[in-house]
Each structure stands twice: as C-alpha cells, then as structure tokens.
C-alpha cells in the first residue's frame, strides 16, 4: 500500500505531523571518517636495453633542478627493469626519472 503524504507549511519541516497520518522525524548521520591511503613502497619500471646501465633519480618538487640519486647504477637484465623505493611518511609526492649511463654496479 502506498500512501502520499504532504506537510502543510515548510517543505523542510524537521519534525511534526503530515496530513494523511504520517509522522516526520529528523534524522542525523555522523559522517564517515576520511579515507587514508597508506603505502610503504612503489615499484618503478621502464623499458630497458638488456645489459645496459641506468641511474634512477627522484625529486619531490616539479622544478627542473634538485634531482637526487635513488640508485647510482642499475644493470638491466631484460627488456623491462624495475626498482623499488620506500615511500617516506609525510612525502606527498615524488617524481622519478631514469637516465641511461655508462657505469659499473657496485
């Protein structure tokens, strides 16, 4: 059975009586807690030349300077090379670049 209810007066009445016999009750909801995504490590992969060597660098700002070495010398073993980097707490973002270099991994 469907019953159409209407409230005289304000259409946003918080409490009261609807004509047609229905009660109006204000409901309140507690908002959900914000979602936090936590991760402790990223994996960076790139297309590589087998047996070539690369330097992996990072920075936290978009500016063109201030690249810091993550790994000085990485030798690829195939057509794809991957490295991992720990994500420090409080570091909102990181940018990475991979440079092909001539070096000897330690």
C-alpha positions as CSV (number, residue, x, y, z in Angstrom):
1,X,0.0,0.0,0.0
2,X,1.4,3.4,-1.0
3,X,0.3,6.5,0.8
4,X,1.0,10.0,-0.4
5,X,1.9,12.3,2.4
6,X,2.1,16.1,2.4
7,X,3.2,18.5,5.1
8,X,1.4,21.9,5.4
9,X,3.8,24.8,5.8
10,X,7.5,24.5,5.3
11,X,8.7,21.8,2.9
12,X,11.7,21.3,5.1
13,X,9.9,20.7,8.4
14,X,12.2,19.0,10.9
15,X,9.5,17.4,13.0
16,X,5.7,17.4,13.1
17,X,2.7,15.7,11.6
18,X,2.0,15.2,8.0
19,X,-1.6,15.4,6.8
20,X,-2.5,11.9,5.9
21,X,-1.3,10.5,9.2
22,X,2.5,10.2,8.9
23,X,5.0,11.4,11.5
24,X,8.0,13.5,10.5
25,X,11.2,12.8,12.4
26,X,14.6,14.5,11.8
27,X,17.4,12.0,11.2
28,X,21.0,12.9,11.6
29,X,24.0,10.9,10.4
30,X,27.6,11.0,11.6
31,X,29.8,11.5,8.5
32,X,32.2,8.7,7.7
33,X,35.9,9.2,8.7
34,X,38.1,10.3,5.8
35,X,39.8,7.6,3.9
36,X,43.6,7.5,4.1
37,X,45.6,5.6,1.6
38,X,48.8,4.2,3.0
39,X,51.5,2.6,1.1
40,X,55.1,1.9,2.0
41,X,56.7,1.2,-1.3
42,X,56.4,1.9,-5.0
43,X,57.8,-0.1,-7.9
44,X,59.2,1.9,-10.8
45,X,59.5,0.0,-14.1
46,X,60.8,1.1,-17.5
47,X,61.5,-0.3,-20.9
48,X,65.3,-1.1,-21.0
49,X,68.0,-2.4,-23.2
50,X,69.3,-5.7,-22.0
51,X,72.7,-5.4,-20.1
52,X,72.5,-1.5,-20.3
53,X,73.1,0.5,-17.1
54,X,70.9,3.3,-15.7
55,X,70.8,5.8,-12.9
56,X,67.4,6.3,-11.2
57,X,66.8,9.8,-9.7
58,X,63.9,11.4,-7.8
59,X,62.7,14.8,-6.6
60,X,59.7,15.9,-4.6
61,X,59.0,19.2,-6.5
62,X,58.2,19.9,-10.1
63,X,61.1,22.3,-10.6
64,X,63.7,21.2,-13.2
65,X,66.6,21.1,-10.7
66,X,67.2,19.2,-7.5
67,X,67.3,15.6,-8.8
68,X,68.6,13.3,-6.2
69,X,70.1,9.8,-6.9
70,X,67.9,6.9,-5.8
71,X,70.2,4.3,-7.4
72,X,73.5,5.3,-9.0
73,X,73.9,2.3,-11.2
74,X,71.4,-0.4,-12.1
75,X,72.1,-3.0,-14.8
76,X,69.1,-4.2,-16.8
77,X,68.7,-7.9,-17.3
78,X,66.0,-7.8,-19.9
79,X,63.6,-5.5,-21.8
80,X,62.0,-4.3,-18.6
81,X,63.8,-3.1,-15.5
82,X,62.1,-2.4,-12.1
83,X,63.3,-0.9,-8.9
84,X,61.6,-0.2,-5.6
85,X,61.6,2.9,-3.5
86,X,60.3,3.3,0.1
87,X,57.7,6.0,0.5
88,X,58.7,8.2,3.4
89,X,55.9,9.4,5.7
90,X,54.8,12.9,5.0
91,X,56.2,12.9,1.5
92,X,53.1,13.8,-0.6
93,X,54.6,13.0,-4.0
94,X,57.7,12.1,-5.8
95,X,58.8,12.4,-9.4
96,X,61.3,10.0,-11.0
97,X,63.5,9.9,-14.0
98,X,65.7,7.2,-15.4
99,X,68.9,8.1,-17.2
100,X,71.0,5.7,-19.3
101,X,74.6,5.9,-18.1
102,X,77.9,4.0,-18.5
103,X,78.7,2.7,-15.1
104,X,79.6,-0.4,-13.1
105,X,77.1,-1.5,-10.5
106,X,78.7,-2.0,-7.0
